[in-house]
């Protein structure tokens, strides 16, 4: 089952209706805080990250204040997060670069962002999209799973998935569709036991039609 442009438009219209007010679940006030929270969120939950950053950002709101911390200090503050040692190391290295090269500000440029320690393309796209209102699709585990299940992408890698989504989804919907797909993945199209019977886009969905044929 290959989706037509009409199918894709129908899917996007349904997702827009279902998740029109959706945005990131991370709590932040500045692009810098969004960057740090997104780094922390890898292999963790937004809820757990928010628990830590609520007090962390109160005392250390920007890159200049972060670099006053030692790695041991930062590790102790984020140790309930997965991979906390490597994240502490990358965050402090990133903050040092931001202070030395960018006057403590986060550069609104993907090429510059992915040079920062601990920042990959997904994190850069989140910061560009949510923090700077640039058109970008950040492919996390939810976006990867959901888009390939539906048929919006047919790719084995995150990079190819992003590339195909950028071709299939109008550019002015890139940032919003990122959130629609995430929330659809959290609420309906779960990794285990997806709730296909409740899914509003099941009639378009490649995965649903495959499951129907095999049962």
N, C-alpha and C positions, 0 to 999 in steps of 0.2 A: 504494500500500500504506500504510494507516494503522494505526498501532500501537494495540492495545487496552490497557486497564489490565493485563490478564493478560500481554500481550506485554512491557510495560514491566517488570512484576515479574520476568518470566523473564530479561530482559536484565540487570537489576540483580543478580539472584541469581548469574548467571554471572560478571559483572564482579567481584562481591564475592568469589567463590571464586577467581578468577584473580589478583586484585590485593589480597587482604585485608590485607596488611601494608604497602601502599604509602603513602608520604607524600612531602612535598616533597624534592627532591634538593638544595635549598639548605642550606648549613651555617650554623647560627646558634645563639646561646645565649639571646637575649632578643628580645622583640617589636621593640625598636629595631633590632637587627641584621637581623632578618627584613625589616623595612621597607626598610632600605637595600639589602639584597641583592635584594629584589624590584624596586626602582627600577632597580638596575643590570642586572637580567636582561632588560629590554626589548631586543629585537633582539640578544640575546646568548644564550649557553648557560649553564645552571646550573653546568656544569663549569668554564667560564672564570671565572664570578663567584666560585666557591669558591676558585680559585687565588689570586685577588686578595685576597679578604676574610680568608683564613687569617692572613696577616701584618697586614693592615690593622686587624682587630678586636683583635689582640693589643696593639697600641699605642694604638688609638683605639676603645675598646669602647662608648662611649656618646655622646650628643649633646653633652655638655659638652666632651669631648675633641675631637670633630670640629670644633667651631667655633674651635679654636685653629689650624686649617689655613687657609691662603689658598686661593683657587681654583686658582692655579697649582700649589700643592703637591698638592692633591687630584687635579687633572688628571694630574699625573705618576704618581700611584699607581694610577690606573684607566685609563690611556690605551690598554690592550689591549682595552678594552670599547668596543663601538659607541656612538656619540653621547656620548663621554666628557665633552666640554666642557659640553653642556647638562645632563648628569646631575650633574656636579660642581657646577654653579651651583644646580640644584634641591635637591640634597642639603644643601648648606651653608645655603640659605635655609630648608629644612625644619628642620634642626637648630637654627637660630636661633629659629624659632617654638616648637619644642618646649621649648627652655630658657626662653624668655621667658614662655610662656603655660601650659605644662604641667609645670613643674619638671623638664624633661628627659625626661619619660615620654611614651610613645605613647598617645594617647587611644583607648580601646576603643569607638569610636563612628564609624560610617561617615560621617555628616554632617561631623564634625570632620576625619576623615582625608582626605576628598577636597578639603578646603580647602588642604591642604599642597601646596607646589610639587612637581610631578612625580608626584603620586599621583592616579590615576584610580580608577574603581570596581573594576576588576580587582585592582589592587594593594591597595586597601582591603579587599576581600573575602578576599584571601590572608592578610593580617595578622589580620583578625578570625577567620577560620577556623582557621588554623594557630597563630597566636600567642596567641589568646585563647579558642579552643575554642567560638566562636560558630557557629551554623548559617549557612553562606553558600556560594554557588557562584561561584567565580571563573572567568570565561570567558576563557581564553587562546586562542591559535591552535589548540592541540590539541583543547580542549574544544569550540570552535566547529566545527571540521571534523568531528570524530567524531560529536558529537551530531546534527548536521544530516545527515550521511551515513546514520547509523542510522535516523533518523526520530524521535529523542527530542525534536527541535525541528525546525521548518520556518521558519527565519527568515533574513533577509538581513543582520541587524546583530547585533553582540555584545549589545546591550541587550535586544533582543527574544528572543535565544537564552536569555539568563539568565532572563528573565521566563517563557518557556515551560518551561524546565527546572524552575523553582521550582514550577510547576503540576503537572508530570508526575512529579516525583520527590518521595517523602515527605520532609518537612523533616528528619527525623533522619538521612537519608542524603545531605543536600546536601553537606556537607563531604567525606565519604568518596568520594562519586561524582565529585567534582571530581578527586580523585587517580586514581580508576579510569579515568576517561576520558583523562586526561593520559597515563598509562602505556600504555593501549591504543593511543593515538595514536602514541606513541614506538616501541612494539614491533611492532604489527600494522597498525593503520590509518594508515599513513604518508601524508604528503602526496603523494608520488610513489610509484607502484607499491605500493599497499596489498596486504598479504598475505592476500587474501580467502580463499584455499583453506585457510589455517590458522586462520581466525577462529572462535572458539567461539560467536559470536553471529550468524554469517552467515545462519542461517535466519530470523532476525527482521529482518535489515538491509534497509532500503529500497534503498540503493546496490547491494548484492550482487544483489538481485532485478532491478534495472534492468540491470545489467551482464549478467546471465544471459539476459535477454530480447533483448539486442542482439548477442549472440555466437552 
